[in-house]
Amino acid sequence: MSQTIPLSDFTQTQLTELQAGLDREYELIKGNRVALNLSRGKPAADQVALSDSMEDAIAGDYFDSTGTDVRNYGEIRGIADARALGEELMGVPAANIIAGGNSSLFLMHLVTATALTHGLWGDERRWSNSKPVKILAPVPGYDRHFALTQSLGIEMIPVSMGSDGPDMEQARALASADPAIKGIWCVPKYSNPTGCIYSDQVVDEMAVLPDVAAADDFVVLWDNAYAVHDFNFPGRNLKSIFDAAQAAGTADHVVQFASTSKITFAGGGVAFVASSERVLKALEERLSFMMIGPDKVNQLRHARFLGGRLEQHMQAHAALLKPKFDIVEDTLSKQLGDLDVAQWTQPGGGYFVSLDVKPGLAKAIVSMAKEVGLTLTPAGATYPYGQDPDDSNIRIAPTFASLEELQTAMQILTLCVKLASVREQIKTLP
Ligand SMILES: Cc1ncc(COP(=O)(O)O)c(C=O)c1O
């Protein structure tokens, strides 16, 4: 049902009629017993299948381009061919990259835990030298960053996200005033969940933040998980923080992450961490207590499969993903567009759409959806400690569902948004 006037302009009769119609629709769906899920930020089966032929990339040849036998132990920083792939993916020289195992999240944990207990610079600086330890968390943001941070006993201070990145004035004010603030989480391209891309100015300001910060061990944690995950090509450019940090003299304080989790196999990819030689040395030392070398066979497979054809491969993903994001946008704008009950993002890539409903309604909408068989990411998950102060943000993850499932799921979601908004609006009537 499409409307042409904002809900706030509806008369009492119009609201009551609308509510009755929406209630009927809701009860009908309840009877249908659907089981849908828009909470899974993972690639669909047809996406992972794009990399099935990677299996043939070894074909009995286990030596990388430098002659390393990938079947054996060693090469703790990863094989040269994988680091060259990291260069292609991250736009950072291979010499500044460690290619690791299948998870960048693991490497983020390695970096934060190392910063806490052993320091990243081979000197006396450790985050744990004084308590409390705090990190800036742009919100809405990635729930696993928050969970990781919390698990290490680090406090999180929210910073607002805008359409071109975090509010840098706020970030600067906080970091410069409090030496307990040791870093900031960033997802600079197709941010999780808003889908925004940091502007050149934000990148430049982020690169100098370690200098502005009161702490002398401040770290920009640059999780470029969606570096090449555009829907249109050539892809959108993100200014290089590596270059900006070199220019600003802060290279020791910027650590970047990426992985092929959403390029090849989410459960069997290759992850990368990039920084200055000093930081890589500290990480290598910690890693050497955990393993004798990464899975180099998988690294070689990836380097051979993706090397030189990354964009072509991402175009194949885009062909599968774009129609899904189109369904999300079309349904949101058709169903909610004129009612003025929600705002949402229209990302040009990545994995998520961020939906903001009227304050106080997100939890109610998520549980209304659950009641009729649609699982959404729990309201609040995009905020530290699971607490969205406005209770308004809902993360939509459209990638895993089929097109048909997504159509139905979006109808249900928008129905729940409308119904909750109408109920709320009726409450305001005299
Ligand atoms: C921003 C962000 N970083 C990291 C990850 C996980 O990456 P990995 O599979 O390399 O651990 C995700 C997955 O959703 C993500 O959205």
The ligand as an ORCA input file, in Angstrom:
! r2SCAN-3c Opt
* xyz 0 1
  C      33.432     -4.823      8.570
  C      33.756     -6.275      8.625
  N      34.983     -6.659      8.980
  C      35.324     -7.954      9.050
  C      34.409     -8.951      8.771
  C      34.823    -10.375      8.901
  O      35.947    -10.601      8.133
  P      36.726    -11.977      8.144
  O      35.841    -13.018      7.565
  O      37.933    -11.702      7.313
  O      37.096    -12.295      9.578
  C      33.097     -8.587      8.386
  C      32.092     -9.621      8.121
  O      30.921     -9.369      8.055
  C      32.781     -7.223      8.326
  O      31.554     -6.803      7.975
*
